[in-house]
């Protein structure tokens, strides 16, 4: 029966992962909207203290998101202009490198000359436009989900009490714990990512690498992906330094060394340890969750992998039959903090407590008489 139950759980897990992958266009905006809601909890608390109704709270939240979006759009537009200027500055060098590479690979010059660059650009433009349309539709769905979540938030406690009855307190406790830990994770990781991005930006400014601000923001965003993101974020600025300072390789080597040192200390040592301890999840389990959710949902799944495994751990902790799973995926800190109790001392304490209880009940009976 245990083997049969294990097989059923395994097949059910595969089926669930397949459903989540096939319906990713629906589930990804829903999950992202919920995480945005957790990040905006301080704003929602301000709205409650000001006694704003649901629609005014929605307007407040979307006004803040709109301001953030406008600042981000302005920054991206400035970076695009700067990238165009940098490309015009180093385009001849890139073309020369490309021709040298083709000669090294023994590719005939006629093939390079007859290469249909415009056709490739048109195809890529079509792919980019379709990608932008898909991302826009997901953003719209995310904001729609977020709006309805904000509207329904004041009635959540009443709905839980009517739906679960006697178990309502337990369900509320689980939801509150999930919200608190996810909020703590996002705030901690945002601070770590901000520190990593600022350090990378300062290093690139010191070495006078082009597009330093853009590479710093890219480092900040990719650092939300544990381990892998910090490695990917190092590649573009190093390539930019090679293009900028070639044929010399001393400065690019220093840039690579500095960025690698930052990513190793902050991204690969501090982040898994601090975030793992904050959530009570093992760093190994965090990496496995990164691989699994990256396969199911791609980059959004990699970004959401750590909060999702934290939610799974919290749910397992509050269900007696699944508490062993919560212990296995935990970091072990809670197990170390439990002191070893001496059985003889435990019996003595129990005897003292029982004697006190008996004296209290005897005194109460005398008072009644």
C-alpha positions in Angstrom: 0.0 0.0 0.0 2.9 2.4 0.7 4.4 1.7 -2.6 1.1 2.2 -4.4 0.5 5.5 -2.5 4.0 6.7 -3.4 3.4 5.8 -7.1 0.1 7.7 -7.0 1.7 10.8 -5.4 4.5 10.6 -8.0 2.1 10.4 -11.0 -0.1 13.1 -9.5 2.9 15.4 -9.2 3.9 14.9 -12.8 0.3 15.6 -13.9 0.2 18.7 -11.8 3.5 20.0 -13.3 2.1 19.3 -16.8 -1.1 21.2 -16.1 0.9 24.2 -14.6 3.2 24.2 -17.7 0.3 24.0 -20.2 -1.8 26.6 -18.4 1.2 28.9 -17.7 -0.5 31.8 -19.5 -3.1 31.8 -16.7 -1.1 30.7 -13.7 1.9 33.0 -14.1 -0.1 36.3 -14.1 -2.1 35.0 -11.1 0.9 34.1 -9.1 2.8 37.3 -10.0 -0.2 39.3 -9.0 -0.3 37.6 -5.6 3.4 38.3 -5.0 3.0 41.9 -6.0 0.2 42.1 -3.5 2.5 40.8 -0.8 5.2 43.4 -1.8 2.6 46.2 -1.5 1.4 45.2 1.9 2.8 48.3 3.6 0.9 50.5 1.1 -2.3 48.5 1.8 -1.8 49.0 5.6 -1.5 52.8 5.0 -4.8 52.6 3.1 -6.4 50.8 6.1 -5.1 53.4 8.5 -6.5 56.2 6.3 -9.8 54.2 6.2 -9.9 54.1 2.4 -12.5 52.0 0.7 -11.6 49.2 -1.7 -11.6 51.3 -4.8 -9.6 54.1 -3.4 -7.1 51.5 -2.2 -6.9 50.2 -5.7 -6.3 53.7 -7.1 -3.5 54.3 -4.5 -1.8 51.0 -5.4 -2.1 51.5 -9.1 -0.9 55.1 -8.9 2.3 53.9 -7.2 2.8 51.1 -9.8 2.2 53.6 -12.6 4.9 56.0 -11.2 7.3 53.1 -11.0 6.5 52.0 -14.5 7.0 55.5 -15.9 10.4 55.8 -14.2 11.4 52.4 -15.6 10.2 53.3 -19.1 12.2 56.5 -19.0 15.3 54.7 -17.9 14.9 52.0 -20.6 14.5 54.7 -23.3 17.7 56.5 -22.1 19.6 53.2 -22.1 18.4 52.4 -25.6 19.7 55.7 -26.9 23.0 55.2 -25.1 23.2 51.7 -26.5 22.7 53.0 -30.0 25.5 55.6 -29.5 27.8 52.9 -28.2 27.0 50.6 -31.1 27.8 53.4 -33.6 31.1 54.0 -31.7 32.3 50.4 -31.9 30.4 49.1 -35.0 33.6 49.1 -37.2 35.5 47.2 -34.6 32.7 44.6 -34.4 32.6 44.2 -38.2 36.3 43.7 -38.2 36.1 41.1 -35.5 33.3 39.3 -37.4 35.3 39.2 -40.7 38.4 38.0 -38.8 36.3 35.2 -37.2 35.0 34.2 -40.6 38.5 34.0 -42.0 39.6 32.0 -39.0 36.8 29.5 -39.7 37.7 29.4 -43.4 34.4 30.8 -44.5 34.5 32.3 -48.0 34.2 36.1 -48.2 31.4 35.7 -50.9 29.2 33.9 -48.4 29.7 36.7 -45.9 29.0 39.4 -48.5 25.8 37.6 -49.8 24.5 37.0 -46.3 21.0 38.3 -46.0 21.3 40.5 -42.9 18.0 42.4 -43.6 16.1 39.1 -43.7 17.5 38.1 -40.4 16.7 41.5 -38.9 13.1 41.3 -40.2 12.6 37.8 -38.8 14.0 38.9 -35.4 11.8 42.0 -35.5 8.8 39.8 -36.0 9.8 37.6 -33.1 10.5 40.6 -30.9 7.1 42.1 -31.7 5.3 38.9 -31.0 7.2 38.6 -27.7 6.3 42.1 -26.7 2.6 41.4 -27.5 2.7 38.2 -25.4 4.3 40.1 -22.5 1.8 42.9 -22.7 -1.1 40.5 -22.5 0.4 38.9 -19.4 1.0 42.3 -17.8 -2.7 43.2 -18.5 -3.9 39.9 -16.9 -1.5 40.4 -14.0 -3.0 43.9 -13.2 -6.6 42.6 -13.7 -5.9 39.8 -11.1 -4.2 42.3 -8.8 -7.2 44.7 -9.0 -9.7 42.0 -8.1 -7.4 40.7 -5.2 -7.3 44.2 -3.8 -11.1 44.5 -4.0 -11.7 41.2 -2.3 -9.0 41.6 0.4 -11.3 43.3 3.0 -13.8 40.4 2.8 -11.2 37.6 3.0 -11.6 36.9 6.8 -15.3 36.7 6.6 -15.1 34.3 3.6 -12.6 32.0 5.4 -14.8 31.9 8.6 -17.9 30.9 6.6 -16.0 28.4 4.4 -14.0 26.6 7.1 -16.0 27.1 10.3 -14.1 25.6 13.2 -10.8 25.4 11.2 -11.0 29.0 10.2 -8.4 30.1 12.8 -6.0 27.5 11.6 -6.4 28.5 8.0 -6.0 32.2 8.9 -2.8 31.4 10.7 -1.4 29.5 7.7 -2.2 32.3 5.3 -0.8 34.9 7.7 2.5 32.9 8.1 2.8 32.5 4.3 2.2 36.2 3.7 4.7 37.2 6.4 7.5 34.9 5.3 7.0 35.7 1.6 7.1 39.5 2.4 10.3 39.0 4.5 11.9 37.0 1.6 11.1 39.6 -1.0 12.3 42.5 1.2 15.5 40.7 2.1 16.2 39.6 -1.5 15.4 43.1 -2.8 18.0 44.6 -0.4 20.6 42.1 -1.3 20.0 42.6 -5.0 20.1 46.3 -4.6 23.4 46.1 -2.8 24.8 43.8 -5.6 23.6 46.1 -8.4 25.1 49.2 -6.6 28.4 47.4 -6.1 28.5 46.3 -9.8 27.6 49.8 -11.0 30.4 51.4 -8.8 33.0 48.9 -10.2 32.0 49.6 -13.8 32.0 53.4 -13.1 35.5 53.1 -11.7 36.8 51.2 -14.8 34.8 53.6 -17.1 32.8 50.8 -18.8 30.0 52.0 -21.1 26.4 51.4 -20.1 27.4 51.1 -16.4 23.9 52.1 -15.1 22.2 49.6 -17.4 24.5 46.7 -16.3 23.9 47.6 -12.7 20.1 47.4 -13.1 20.5 44.2 -15.0 22.5 42.8 -12.1 19.8 43.9 -9.7 17.1 42.1 -11.7 19.0 38.9 -12.4 20.0 38.6 -8.8 16.4 37.6 -8.0 17.3 34.3 -9.7 19.4 32.4 -7.1 22.9 31.4 -8.2 22.3 31.3 -12.0 21.2 34.9 -12.3 24.4 36.2 -10.7 26.5 34.3 -13.2 24.5 35.5 -16.2 24.7 39.1 -15.0 28.5 39.1 -15.1 28.8 38.2 -18.8 27.4 41.4 -20.6 29.6 44.0 -18.8 32.7 41.8 -19.3 32.0 41.5 -23.0 31.4 45.3 -23.2 34.8 45.9 -21.5 36.5 43.6 -23.9 35.0 45.5 -26.9 35.8 48.8 -25.4 39.4 48.3 -24.2 40.6 45.8 -26.9 43.3 44.9 -27.9 44.3 45.3 -24.2 42.9 42.7 -21.8 44.2 44.0 -18.5 41.1 46.1 -17.7 38.6 43.5 -18.9 40.4 41.0 -16.6 40.1 43.4 -13.7 36.4 43.9 -14.4 35.8 40.2 -14.6 37.7 39.6 -11.3 35.9 42.4 -9.5 32.4 41.4 -10.6 33.1 37.7 -9.9 34.3 38.6 -6.4 31.0 40.7 -5.8 28.8 37.9 -7.1 30.6 35.1 -5.2 30.5 37.0 -1.9 27.0 38.5 -2.2 25.2 36.3 -4.8 26.5 32.8 -4.2 27.4 32.8 -0.4 25.4 35.5 1.4 22.1 35.2 -0.6 21.4 31.5 -0.3 22.5 31.5 3.4 20.5 34.6 4.5 17.4 33.9 2.4 17.5 30.2 3.2 17.7 30.9 7.0 15.0 33.6 6.8 12.6 31.1 5.2 13.9 28.1 7.1 14.5 26.2 3.8 17.7 24.3 2.9 19.9 26.0 0.2 20.0 22.7 -1.7 16.2 22.5 -1.8 16.2 26.2 -3.0 18.5 25.2 -5.9 16.4 22.1 -6.8 13.2 24.3 -6.7 15.0 26.7 -9.0 15.6 24.0 -11.6 12.1 22.5 -11.3 10.1 25.8 -11.6 12.5 27.0 -14.3 11.6 23.9 -16.3 7.8 24.5 -15.7 7.5 28.3 -16.1 10.9 29.4 -17.5 12.3 32.7 -16.2 9.2 33.6 -14.1 9.3 30.2 -12.5 13.0 30.7 -11.6 12.2 34.1 -10.0 9.3 32.6 -8.0 10.9 29.3 -7.1 12.1 30.2 -3.6 8.8 31.8 -2.4 6.9 28.8 -3.8 9.0 26.2 -1.9 8.6 28.4 1.2 4.8 28.2 0.9 5.0 24.5 0.4 7.1 24.2 3.6 4.6 26.3 5.6 1.6 24.2 4.5 3.5 21.0 5.3 4.3 22.3 8.8 0.6 22.9 9.6 -0.6 19.5 8.3 0.4 16.7 10.8 0.7 14.0 8.0 3.2 16.2 6.1 5.3 17.5 8.9 8.1 15.1 8.1 8.4 16.7 4.6 8.7 20.1 6.2 11.6 18.9 8.4 13.4 17.4 5.4 13.2 20.5 3.2 14.0 22.8 6.2 17.4 24.3 6.9 17.9 22.4 10.1 18.2 25.6 12.3 14.9 24.8 14.1 16.2 21.3 14.9 19.5 22.6 16.3 17.7 25.2 18.5 15.7 22.5 20.3 17.7 21.6 23.5 18.1 18.0 24.5 16.0 17.3 27.6 17.1 15.0 30.4 14.3 12.4 31.1 14.9 12.5 34.9 14.7 16.3 35.0 11.5 16.1 32.9 9.9 13.7 35.4 10.9 16.0 38.3 9.3 19.0 36.6 6.1 17.1 35.9 5.9 16.0 39.6 6.4 19.6 40.8 3.7 20.8 38.4 1.3 18.1 39.5 1.9 18.9 43.2 1.2 22.6 42.5 -2.0 21.7 40.6 -3.2 19.5 43.5 -2.5 22.2 46.1 -4.5 24.7 44.0 -7.5 22.4 43.6 -7.4 21.6 47.4 -7.3 25.2 48.3 -10.2 26.0 46.0 -12.3 23.2 47.6 -11.6 24.6 51.1 -12.6 28.1 49.9 -15.9 26.7 48.5 -16.7 24.9 51.7 
